[in-house]
Amino acid sequence: MKKLSLEIVSRALKLPVCEGDSLAEKIEEAGIPLSTYCRKRGVCGKCFVEIVRGDIPPPTEKESLLMRQKKMPARSRLSCLYKIRGSLAVKIPRGSLFRETNILTTGLRMSVVVNPPVKKYLLKVLSPRILNPASALELVEEGLKRKGLRVPLPLLRKLPALLQDTQGRLTAVIFDEEEILALEAGDTTGKNYGIAIDLGTTTVVVELVDLQTGATVDLATALNSQSRFGSDVVSRISHAFLSDQNLEDLRLSIVRQLNSLIHEMGERNHIPKSSLYEVVVAGNTTMNHLLLGLPVKTLAVAPFNAVFSSLDEFPAIELGLELNEQAKAFIVPNIKSFVGGDISAGILASDLARRPGNFVFIDLGTNGEIVLKKGKSLWATSTAAGPAFEGMNISSGMLALPGAIYKAELGKKLDVFTIGDRAPIGICGTGLIDLLALFKKKGDITPQGKIVPASRILPVTEGITITQKDVREVQLAIAAVKTGVRMMLEKGGLDPEDLDGILIAGAFGNYLNVRNSQAIGLLPAIARKKIVFIGNASLSGAKELLLSSPSRKFLKKMIKSVTHVSLAADPEFQKKFIESLEFPEVDP
Amino acid sequence: MKKLSLEIVSRALKLPVCEGDSLAEKIEEAGIPLSTYCRKRGVCGKCFVEIVRGDIPPPTEKESLLMRQKKMPARSRLSCLYKIRGSLAVKIPRGSLFRETNILTTGLRMSVVVNPPVKKYLLKVLSPRILNPASALELVEEGLKRKGLRVPLPLLRKLPALLQDTQGRLTAVIFDEEEILALEAGDTTGKNYGIAIDLGTTTVVVELVDLQTGATVDLATALNSQSRFGSDVVSRISHAFLSDQNLEDLRLSIVRQLNSLIHEMGERNHIPKSSLYEVVVAGNTTMNHLLLGLPVKTLAVAPFNAVFSSLDEFPAIELGLELNEQAKAFIVPNIKSFVGGDISAGILASDLARRPGNFVFIDLGTNGEIVLKKGKSLWATSTAAGPAFEGMNISSGMLALPGAIYKAELGKKLDVFTIGDRAPIGICGTGLIDLLALFKKKGDITPQGKIVPASRILPVTEGITITQKDVREVQLAIAAVKTGVRMMLEKGGLDPEDLDGILIAGAFGNYLNVRNSQAIGLLPAIARKKIVFIGNASLSGAKELLLSSPSRKFLKKMIKSVTHVSLAADPEFQKKFIESLEFPEVDP
């Protein structure tokens, strides 16, 4: 066979190729992230290259159409359709490369290639022929180079009129390469949006994502409207438990809130709900159950089993969410009852499963979820830290809202900092950690947690104090996390110093002072640079799942490999928990 | 390896086997149709054998449960779970063999193994365990030995209460081994029903089928209620064409009629609609489109393309049919515009594709659909015979209803026979054929179709005559079919005598006189024993598709291999059509 060469001038690369090779495949083999959005079927028109030297076959009808539309140079051809006939040199325009988008922006920078489950393709549907009169649906499938696509009946009913009105020029919205979600007149390929949701017990974050570019279009945050039925998971389960109507009230409350947040973002950005084709929800197990309207009774009593762990994508309309009528919903699967979809999403966003080395991933909230990664294995557990870190059951405690003391420093006197620089009205979780560490350093609190001054009250600032009971509450919360991390490390046969890193997820982490956290024993005393805050990894994971079909496939498989560890069932737990109640003797 | 033997005493068979072999597989290899309904997962309990001699391991929990329930001898074991350890002898009870059921009962006897897409399994769902608290859905999947089953949200919402109320004893209804359609309290495995429909332009036949035994429970026939909008396909298309409301009226008319027929049969047989899990509809392309509420405009104008050819199963509720809320609907796929699902079903029921030899399959109606099978190839076409065979456009014509002359004989005088032995009120298709053949034999009609008596009117019986125009109408209808068959044979390079058979489908066939049909040229002059009437093959095919998952998979593949022949587009057609207008010179 003749020896041929392919020169990629934009990268100063020269590769040996053979006659008959696919140009697109050769470019990919050279490690260049060529956009093969439609899986090299010549349908999406994203992999154009400019033939600088060599054979230029006449363009196909599709290529001519796309070249006019995209104003490409005349020497451009779709590399997925190009079979190599002789040596050639090509230039790859930037637009023909897969876009990457950042999903984690704090701590670790993680990016993802934009390759969403929901894709749009511009089609020129051919007219039927007298000799072989293909059906309208078959003609659409021909345009998509796919067969046996599922199509909803309402779309099929509109299809003939749509083909007539548009003279066959339409955009198909395809889910997972197997289902037509929508058929739209003309070229709407630029308008493809989805919604990523971090559904927390306290806070709800909704992100409007551009599925073509991967960009975040808008973000909205709100307190979970279910809070009026109970501030924590347990009180909401108890409420739902009492009657079916209560469960329905909880469901409707969150559904309406999500619809209103989505609607507001749509209005603000002039994006109609019909352009929203998928929603991905990452929440803890209880929040997922309440959103789905599933009974939560079994989550409250031993053995604490959920109704489901993972579900396939289903119509968003079944949730009551107002997106495109055929939009899909994906609930990020739980690992087990108390290790929910928010943690699965966090594991994904931090690439924990594929990160070389030994890591602990901690999500600090009412439940402290802990994931240990060692070698190729993942173990996950959940500890009942209680709501102290969210300011609950603390005399001056509050959520991390404006006016909350989130940080404290000890100079000549005690300096406190509040969110929004307002007059202090209470203390949130990170503030509590700082204050306890500082009071301990001053000697106002013993390592056993006893307040030394006879008043048993430590003044913080005007009207705000820390009581002996407050210290006890925080000690319990810390001990839960500390015991959890300790037992997980034992499970993996690791000492803290064997860890390559501790990844801390949750909005909480943004303000957490590592030195103070180590001083009171919340975090192990390892090198501080190994402790990384990764922000809202649950939301980042939801966004990644919206943007990347391969990530979604990876997640579905990955979560099945996670081993669930039930700490409460371990007879050692109680003993170690009591040992963990004391603060460390020495500061780090 | 030790040489072991397996003796099947109920069949007087002895086979060599190896240690570790699966008993079920060895029995199947011996050609015995063992019921492996659950695909050998030990779930359905249908493949029990009695171990007459040899190793009997202790029964599993499932086996004990099933043995008690089915009152099996203590030496019985599920052959799918049994691994061979030493030589053994077994007896296979009749109940462990796959049932067969007849689907075609006239002409050719065809039977099918009952192995439906909708299956029921009795489960004992285990309780969750504290150390590894599987979700309720996972526990159900464990019972089914399947993972990642799709489950509708409403079912998931009821699941915890159902598990509690039944102590885990429930019946799962599974579609195509991948989706849970229903979860029912206790053992309902004996109540699994489906509906097969032959949706004809003139007549609708609805069959209630037991999906466990394959038996027909009940059958209902009615005139298609859409007839009031137009008696034939063309007039209904024209009506639908005028407004969206008309299309909706046509849709609702047939949906309501089907619901009412299904409801009546359910009442009569004490089968609630919740026990109906699937409906299969075989109809011509226009009838399918109208049932689905699809625009039919393109069916009326060249190139006569349909909106769809084949669709995956979808929820029956989307059609408006009242079965179980999660029931499925399957529309038997069309081959091309004018060769509809009724023909696909007929090809299946007659096993045309796999039948060795050369065959012509004819479905006589307003359209005469003709399928030629030669070697491994299938060609299909449709000829516009017009409604003469249904008695339309004939002076004394009528449908095959009570009082219609369906048969005539020439003795000393002309004897006519009517349906229901009533006073004659008109002539239906088969009667017309007999009468024309007899008048031609008597010399009252020339081979050119001219009526000899000067009156140009042939009296049949009191008040009923045949006019010159009537003869011309029938000549046109015959010529369409005759030309079709002739051109299809030419396509295959065959002479009529090369045929191994002509299969005639349609209720029409039941009364058709072969000699008279040959005398007027409707059927080729081949040996009469080669001409077989197979009855309502469309309904038989629908029933087979309801009962056999392998048949459904076969059909989906098979129809793609059929080559559509467009006779109207062939320049030879007009010439041959005119040649075919003459009756044969000599009688057969």
Interface residues (C-beta under 8 A of the other chain):
Chain A: P128 R129 I130 L131 N132 P133 A134 S135 A136 L137 E138 L139 G148 R150 V151 L153 L156 R157 L159 P160 A161 L292 G293 L294 P295 K297 T298 A302 P303 F304 N305 A306 V307 F308 S309 S310 L311 D312 F314 E318 N334 K336 S337 H564 S566 A569
Chain B: P128 R129 I130 L131 N132 P133 A134 S135 A136 L137 E138 L139 G148 R150 V151 L153 L156 R157 L159 P160 A161 L292 G293 L294 P295 K297 T298 A302 P303 F304 N305 A306 V307 F308 S309 S310 L311 D312 F314 E318 N334 K336 S337 H564 S566 A569
